[in-house]
Amino acid sequence: MSTPNKNVKSAARSGRSLVILAVILLGLILTTFIQGASSIKLGLDLRGGTSVTLQPRASNDANQITSEAIDQAVSIIRQRVDSLGVAESEVTAQGSGTNRQIVISVPGDSGRRVVDLVGQTAELRFRQVLAESAGIATPTDTSTAATPVAGVTEELNARFAALDCSVAANLEGTGADSPADTIVSCSRDGGAKYILAPAEILGQQVSSAEAGYDPAQGLAWFVSLTFDGDGTRAFGALTSRVTSLSSPLNQVAIVLDGLVVSAPRINEPIPSGNAQITGSFSQVEAQDLANVLKYGALPLAFDRGEVQQISPTLGADQLSAGLLAGAIGLGLVMLYCLLYYRGLGLIVMGTLVIAAVLIYLLMLVLGESIGFTITLAGIAGIIVAVGITADSFVVYFERIRDEIREGRTLRSAVESGWTKARHTIIVADAVTIIAAILLYFFAVGGVRGFAFTLGLTTFVDLIVTFIFTKPIMTILARTKFFSSGHRFSGLSDKSSGVTRPTTSVEA
């Protein structure tokens, strides 16, 4: 038998658990208001989206259009698109031979950002600056032309003088610059032009890239790079060599896809293997640049094709019919719980309602914060997880009945039954969550959406079971309706299978 003090402590803990649940719900509601989230974002098959076609072209003689190069580009582009959030995107190669194209489909109308993100070849070079001037074209016989230095030919000086960075075509960036060549290039904003020495550090020597901001500079955004072993040594040697040189030879240009992002002066050697790319980035620009550098350079350059809106693959009538079928199925589950568990069925319904509210609020928040979209595969994951939630009820309620059959009071049975049931619930949910995590990281497309919602809903089930179902059972066990074993409580002698001895009176 449990002691009164133990029951009082258990009731107090139950009250705190319900308060925690209320705080979580309130926090999620306030977050949705702050974000302005009013509806769940739907995926391609439910609301349509944007389709972008990229036509590959060889960036240089060494990078030709082959099936292997296309497949590698698809893999890198898929990683870049996925980095925008848990969106149900599709990246596929269509056609055959050298006519193959890459088609990217994303939910909603964010196609323009996708084009900007995946269209970059992300060919990153670090080059010493040999000459610098304003980004306008100048006659070759004036003093504004480059002063000849080692490695700069008359032909290159003439090209440098004639380069006009105010022309839009010169600011598109080609990504076709050979690392071994001395080149002329414009800055990204067209305000300056440069003669640049052969590249000494390449993008493939970058081991990680992260976006950050500097509060001291008015929250100016930048991209922080970390080089691998070879890149660290090369960068240290480059910065050590140019430190003592005069301007502009003491500058190192950071070149992305043929354009100079920034060309800082090097004041001291940098042996640490870390560098920053600055250049008046917005937050989105810095994050996108970090993403394209993080997943590597594309093996091919791409001509940006037309951006088209695509219709949902699932009609509105079919969607309504599917949702109606789901609602009917959930209603039948609740009806069965009421018929079988009676009063306990109300706890089942309350838990499912709380879980549904939490899932809905989480989807609103995730939709605004990481671009989460729900698709049919995601809905399937939620439906499967509902079955897991029902299993948690069965395990706990049946353990309570077992304890009652052993002669315990309801208050004692609720506590001892929970002690025995929670291990089973945790293990069962943990197995599902682990499976969902593995499926998410090793799958692509719609399967990832299924895995994400399955894992998320199962986690919510675990939380709700601990901070709602168990606490509410502890509180209800103190009421007369349940503690007396009312025939509609679901805990009567008949429902629990309790056999009580009968007595007979003889005359």
C-alpha positions in Angstrom: 0.0 0.0 0.0 1.3 3.5 -0.8 1.6 6.0 2.0 -0.4 9.3 2.1 2.9 11.3 1.8 3.8 9.5 -1.4 0.3 10.2 -2.9 0.6 13.9 -2.0 4.0 14.2 -3.6 2.8 12.4 -6.7 -0.2 14.7 -7.0 2.1 17.8 -6.6 4.4 16.5 -9.3 1.4 15.9 -11.5 0.3 19.5 -11.1 3.8 20.8 -12.0 3.8 18.6 -15.1 0.5 20.1 -16.3 1.9 23.6 -15.6 4.9 22.7 -17.8 2.6 21.5 -20.6 0.7 24.8 -20.4 3.9 26.8 -20.6 5.0 24.8 -23.7 1.7 25.4 -25.4 1.7 29.1 -24.5 5.3 29.4 -25.7 4.5 27.8 -29.1 1.4 30.0 -29.5 3.4 33.1 -28.8 6.0 32.0 -31.2 3.5 31.6 -34.0 2.1 35.1 -33.4 5.6 36.6 -33.4 6.5 34.7 -36.6 3.1 35.6 -38.2 2.5 31.9 -39.0 -1.2 31.4 -39.8 -1.2 28.1 -41.8 0.8 25.0 -42.4 3.0 25.1 -45.5 1.9 22.5 -48.0 4.3 20.5 -50.2 4.4 20.0 -54.0 1.8 17.3 -54.2 -0.7 19.4 -52.1 -0.3 23.0 -53.4 2.1 22.9 -56.3 5.3 25.0 -56.4 8.1 26.2 -58.6 10.1 24.3 -61.2 13.5 25.4 -62.3 15.4 23.9 -65.3 19.2 24.1 -65.4 21.0 23.5 -68.7 24.6 22.3 -68.0 27.7 23.5 -69.9 31.3 22.6 -69.4 33.0 25.2 -67.2 36.4 24.5 -68.8 38.3 21.9 -70.9 38.8 19.7 -67.8 35.1 19.6 -66.9 33.1 18.1 -69.7 29.4 17.2 -69.7 29.3 13.5 -68.7 26.7 11.3 -67.0 29.0 11.1 -64.0 29.3 14.9 -63.8 25.5 15.3 -64.0 24.9 12.7 -61.3 27.5 14.5 -59.1 25.8 17.8 -59.7 22.4 16.4 -58.8 23.8 15.1 -55.5 25.4 18.5 -54.6 22.3 20.5 -55.7 20.0 18.3 -53.6 22.2 19.0 -50.6 22.1 22.7 -51.3 18.3 22.7 -51.7 17.8 20.6 -48.6 19.9 23.1 -46.7 17.1 25.7 -47.1 15.0 23.6 -44.7 13.0 20.4 -44.5 11.2 21.2 -47.7 9.8 18.4 -49.9 12.0 19.3 -52.9 12.7 17.2 -55.9 16.0 17.3 -57.9 16.2 15.0 -60.9 18.2 14.7 -64.1 16.1 14.4 -67.4 17.1 13.6 -70.9 20.1 11.6 -72.2 23.7 12.1 -73.2 24.9 15.7 -73.4 21.3 16.9 -73.6 20.6 16.0 -70.0 19.1 18.8 -67.9 18.6 19.1 -64.1 15.0 19.9 -63.0 14.5 21.3 -59.5 11.0 21.4 -58.0 10.3 23.1 -54.7 7.0 23.9 -52.9 5.7 27.4 -53.1 7.1 30.4 -54.9 10.7 30.4 -53.7 12.1 29.4 -57.1 14.1 32.5 -57.5 16.1 31.9 -54.4 16.6 28.3 -55.4 18.0 29.4 -58.8 20.4 31.8 -57.1 21.5 29.1 -54.7 22.0 26.1 -57.0 23.0 28.0 -60.1 26.4 28.9 -58.6 29.2 26.6 -59.5 30.8 27.7 -56.2 34.3 27.7 -57.7 36.2 29.4 -54.9 39.8 30.7 -55.4 42.2 32.7 -53.3 44.4 34.8 -55.6 47.0 37.5 -55.0 46.1 40.9 -56.4 48.6 42.1 -59.0 46.7 45.3 -60.0 43.5 47.1 -59.0 41.6 50.1 -60.4 38.1 51.5 -60.7 35.7 49.3 -62.6 35.3 51.4 -65.7 37.0 50.9 -69.1 40.1 53.1 -69.7 42.3 53.7 -72.8 45.4 51.5 -72.7 47.8 54.4 -73.2 46.8 56.3 -70.0 48.2 56.1 -66.5 45.1 54.3 -65.3 46.1 51.1 -66.9 47.8 48.4 -64.8 51.4 48.9 -64.0 53.3 46.0 -65.5 54.4 43.5 -62.8 55.8 40.0 -62.9 53.3 37.7 -64.7 51.3 40.5 -66.3 51.7 40.6 -70.1 50.8 43.5 -72.4 47.8 41.5 -73.7 46.6 41.1 -70.2 47.1 44.8 -69.4 45.1 45.6 -72.5 42.2 43.3 -71.4 42.3 44.8 -68.0 42.1 48.4 -69.3 39.2 47.5 -71.6 37.2 45.7 -69.0 34.0 47.7 -68.1 32.5 46.4 -64.8 29.4 48.5 -65.3 28.3 46.2 -68.0 25.9 43.6 -66.6 27.4 40.7 -68.7 30.7 41.2 -66.9 29.1 40.8 -63.5 27.4 37.4 -64.1 30.4 35.3 -63.2 31.3 32.3 -65.2 33.1 30.0 -62.9 35.3 29.1 -65.9 38.5 30.6 -64.6 41.4 28.2 -64.7 43.3 28.1 -61.3 46.6 28.1 -63.1 45.9 31.3 -65.2 46.5 35.0 -64.4 43.1 36.6 -65.0 41.3 39.9 -65.0 38.0 40.1 -63.0 35.4 42.5 -61.7 34.3 42.9 -58.1 30.9 41.6 -57.3 29.4 45.1 -57.1 31.2 46.3 -60.2 33.0 49.1 -58.4 36.5 47.7 -59.0 38.5 45.5 -61.4 41.6 43.4 -60.8 44.5 41.5 -62.3 44.8 38.4 -60.3 47.7 35.9 -60.0 47.1 32.1 -60.3 45.1 30.6 -57.5 46.9 29.3 -54.5 44.0 28.0 -52.5 40.9 26.3 -54.0 37.4 25.7 -52.7 38.0 22.0 -52.4 40.5 22.8 -49.6 37.7 24.3 -47.5 36.6 21.8 -44.9 33.7 23.9 -43.4 31.9 27.1 -44.0 29.5 28.9 -41.6 27.6 32.2 -41.8 28.0 34.7 -38.9 27.6 38.3 -38.1 29.7 41.0 -36.2 27.6 43.0 -33.7 30.4 45.6 -33.5 30.0 46.3 -37.2 26.2 46.8 -37.2 25.4 43.1 -37.5 27.4 42.8 -40.7 27.2 39.3 -42.1 30.2 37.3 -43.2 31.1 33.7 -44.1 33.7 32.0 -41.9 35.9 29.4 -43.6 38.1 26.6 -42.2 40.7 25.0 -44.5 41.9 21.4 -44.5 45.6 20.6 -43.9 46.8 21.4 -47.4 44.7 24.6 -47.5 45.9 25.7 -44.1 49.6 25.4 -45.2 48.9 27.1 -48.5 47.0 30.0 -46.9 49.7 30.4 -44.3 52.4 30.6 -47.0 50.4 33.0 -49.1 49.6 35.4 -46.3 53.2 35.3 -45.0 54.6 36.1 -48.5 52.4 39.1 -49.2 52.4 40.8 -45.8 55.6 42.8 -46.5 54.6 43.9 -50.0 53.2 47.2 -51.1 49.6 47.8 -52.1 47.9 46.2 -54.0 50.4 43.3 -54.0 49.6 42.8 -50.3 46.0 42.0 -51.0 44.5 38.5 -51.5 41.3 38.4 -53.6 38.6 35.9 -52.7 37.1 34.9 -56.0 33.8 33.1 -56.3 32.6 31.9 -59.8 34.9 34.3 -61.5 34.0 37.5 -59.5 35.9 39.1 -56.6 33.8 39.0 -53.5 36.4 40.8 -51.4 40.1 41.6 -51.6 41.4 42.4 -48.1 44.9 43.6 -47.3 46.9 41.1 -45.3 48.6 42.8 -42.4 50.1 39.7 -40.8 50.5 36.0 -41.6 47.5 33.8 -40.9 48.7 30.2 -40.1 45.5 29.2 -38.3 43.7 27.9 -41.4 40.7 30.2 -40.8 39.5 33.0 -43.1 36.4 35.3 -43.5 34.6 36.4 -46.6 33.0 39.8 -46.2 31.2 41.9 -48.8 28.0 43.6 -47.5 26.1 40.3 -47.3 22.5 40.1 -46.1 21.7 37.2 -43.7 20.2 35.1 -46.5 23.1 35.8 -48.9 25.7 34.8 -46.2 23.8 31.6 -45.3 23.3 30.6 -48.9 27.0 31.2 -49.7 28.0 29.1 -46.7 25.8 26.3 -47.9 27.1 26.2 -51.4 30.7 26.3 -50.2 30.0 23.7 -47.5 28.7 21.1 -50.0 31.4 21.6 -52.6 31.7 23.1 -56.1 29.6 21.8 -59.0 31.5 20.0 -61.7 29.7 22.0 -64.3 28.4 25.5 -65.0 24.7 26.0 -65.7 22.6 28.3 -67.8 19.6 29.3 -65.8 16.5 28.1 -67.4 13.0 29.4 -67.1 11.3 29.4 -63.7 7.8 28.0 -64.0 4.9 27.5 -61.6 3.7 23.9 -61.4 0.2 22.6 -60.3 -0.3 20.2 -57.4 -0.2 16.6 -58.4 -3.0 15.8 -56.1 -6.4 17.4 -56.9 -8.4 19.3 -54.3 -11.2 16.7 -54.4 -8.7 13.9 -53.8 -7.2 15.8 -50.9 -10.6 16.5 -49.3 -11.5 12.8 -49.7 -8.3 11.7 -48.1 -8.7 14.1 -45.2 -12.3 12.9 -44.7 -11.2 9.3 -44.7 -8.5 10.1 -42.1 -11.0 12.0 -39.9 -13.4 9.0 -40.1 -10.6 6.6 -39.1 -9.6 8.7 -36.2 -13.2 9.0 -35.1 -13.6 5.2 -35.2 -10.5 4.9 -33.0 -11.9 7.3 -30.4 -15.3 5.5 -30.5 -13.6 2.2 -29.9 -11.6 3.6 -27.0 -14.8 5.0 -25.4 -16.6 1.6 -25.8 -13.7 -0.4 -24.5 -12.1 1.9 -21.9 -15.2 3.9 -21.2 -14.2 6.7 -18.8 -10.5 6.1 -19.6 -11.4 6.7 -23.2 -11.9 10.4 -22.4 -8.3 10.5 -21.3 -7.3 9.0 -24.6 -9.3 11.6 -26.5 -7.8 14.4 -24.3 -4.3 13.1 -25.0 -4.9 12.9 -28.7 -6.3 16.4 -28.8 -3.3 17.8 -26.8 -0.9 15.9 -29.1 -2.7 17.2 -32.2 -2.5 20.8 -31.0 1.3 20.4 -30.2 2.0 18.9 -33.6 0.0 21.7 -35.4 1.8 24.4 -33.5 5.2 22.8 -34.2 4.4 22.6 -37.9 3.5 26.3 -37.9 6.8 27.2 -36.2 9.0 24.9 -38.2 7.3 26.1 -41.4 8.5 29.7 -40.7 11.8 28.8 -39.2 13.2 26.1 -41.4 10.8 26.0 -44.3 9.1 22.7 -43.3 6.3 21.6 -45.6 3.7 18.9 -45.2 3.0 16.4 -48.0 1.1 13.2 -48.3 4.1 11.2 -47.2 4.3 13.5 -44.1 0.7 12.9 -43.4 1.3 9.2 -43.6 4.0 9.5 -41.0 1.6 11.3 -38.6 -1.1 8.6 -39.1 1.4 5.8 -38.4 2.6 7.7 -35.2 -1.1 7.9 -34.0 -1.0 4.1 -33.8 2.1 4.3 -31.7 0.3 6.8 -29.3 -2.6 4.3 -29.0 -0.1 1.6 -28.0 1.1 3.8 -25.2 -2.4 4.0 -23.8 -2.9 0.3 -24.0 0.4 -0.5 -22.2 -0.3 1.9 -19.4 -4.0 1.2 -18.9 -3.5 -2.5 -18.9 -0.7 -2.2 -16.4 -3.1 -0.3 -14.1 -5.7 -3.1 -14.4 -3.0 -5.7 -13.7 -2.2 -3.9 -10.5 -5.8 -3.6 -9.5 -6.2 -7.4 -10.0 -3.3 -7.9 -7.6 -5.3 -6.1 -4.9 -4.0 -2.6 -5.0 -6.1 0.5 -4.7 -6.5 2.7 -7.8 -4.1 5.4 -6.5 -1.5 2.8 -5.8 -2.1 1.0 -9.1 -1.7 4.3 -11.1 1.7 4.8 -9.6 3.0 1.3 -9.6 1.5 0.6 -13.0 3.3 3.7 -14.4 6.6 2.6 -13.0 6.3 -0.7 -14.9 4.8 0.7 -18.1 7.0 3.7 -18.7 10.1 1.6 -19.6 8.1 -0.2 -22.3 6.7 3.1 -23.6 10.2 4.7 -23.7 11.8 1.7 -25.5 9.0 1.4 -28.1 9.1 5.1 -28.9 12.9 5.3 -28.9 13.0 2.5 -31.5 10.6 4.3 -33.7 12.5 7.6 -33.3 15.9 6.0 -34.1 14.4 4.3 -37.2 12.9 7.7 -38.3 16.3 9.4 -37.9 18.1 6.8 -39.9 15.5 6.9 -42.6 15.7 10.7 -42.8 19.4 10.8 -43.2 19.7 7.9 -45.7 16.6 8.7 -47.8 15.7 11.5 -50.2 12.5 13.2 -51.4 9.2 12.3 -50.0 10.6 9.5 -47.8 12.4 12.1 -45.8 9.1 13.9 -45.1 7.6 10.7 -43.9 10.6 10.0 -41.6 10.5 13.6 -40.2 6.9 13.7 -39.3 7.0 10.1 -37.9 9.9 11.0 -35.6 8.4 14.4 -34.6 5.0 12.9 -33.8 6.5 10.0 -31.9 8.5 12.4 -29.8 5.4 14.5 -29.1 3.7 11.3 -28.0 6.5 10.6 -25.6 6.3 14.1 -24.2 2.5 14.2 -23.9 2.4 10.7 -22.2 4.8 11.9 -19.5 3.4 15.4 -18.9 -0.3 14.9 -19.5 -1.5 11.3 -19.6 0.3 10.1 -16.4 -0.4 13.4 -14.4 -4.1 13.5 -15.4 -4.4 9.8 -14.3 -2.9 10.6 -10.9 -5.4 13.5 -10.4 -8.4 11.5 -11.7 -7.6 8.6 -9.5 -8.4 10.8 -6.5 -12.0 11.4 -7.8 -14.8 9.2 -6.5 -15.9 8.3 -10.1 -12.7 6.5 -10.8 -11.6 5.4 -7.3 -14.9 3.7 -6.6 -14.7 1.6 -9.7 -17.8 3.0 -11.3 -19.1 0.8 -14.1 -18.6 3.5 -16.6 -15.1 4.4 -15.4 -13.3 1.6 -17.3 -11.8 0.5 -14.0 -14.7 -1.4 -12.5 -14.2 -5.0 -11.2 -15.7 -6.3 -14.4 -13.5 -4.2 -16.7 -10.4 -5.0 -14.7 -11.1 -8.7 -14.4 -11.3 -8.7 -10.7 -12.9 -11.8 -9.1 -14.1 -11.2 -5.6 -15.1 -14.2 -3.3 -18.7 -14.7 -2.7 -20.2 -15.6 0.7 -23.3 -17.7 1.3 -25.6 -17.6 4.3 -27.1 -20.9 5.4 -30.3 -21.1 7.3 
